[in-house]
Amino acid sequence: MGIRQPRALPRRGRKPPIGVGVVCGDVRMIVPAGMSDELWEWLMDQGWREVIYRPDHRIYRQVPVSCAAALTDATVDTRPYLMEQAVVRAELRVCYRPDPDVLPAYVQTR
């Protein structure tokens, strides 16, 4: 009948490769270089999962790369504070294309 239900949290998985997007709710972060397995386990405990829906058209707030990189160097004690700051600094990314008025190459106009 078209009644939408919220998606359940996906299963826990292996650490994603560098540059892949991971999400928690409406926040998205790119996996930085140097992320340890232990940090990935901690992120999964917080509810972060790899984006597995292709193409993913949902709108997320993007965590700055500098904040994601700071998490890789953080101690276990400072991670919650840094994660809170990263979520606060996350900004809405409406369009990922450099110029939203330019159509993608695969779109042909008549």
Secondary structure, DSSP 8 states (H G I E B T S, - for coil): -----------------TT-EEEETTEEEE--TT--HHHHHHHHHTT-EE--SSS-----EE--HHHHHHHHH--TTTHHHHHHHHHHH-EE-S--SS-TTS--TT----
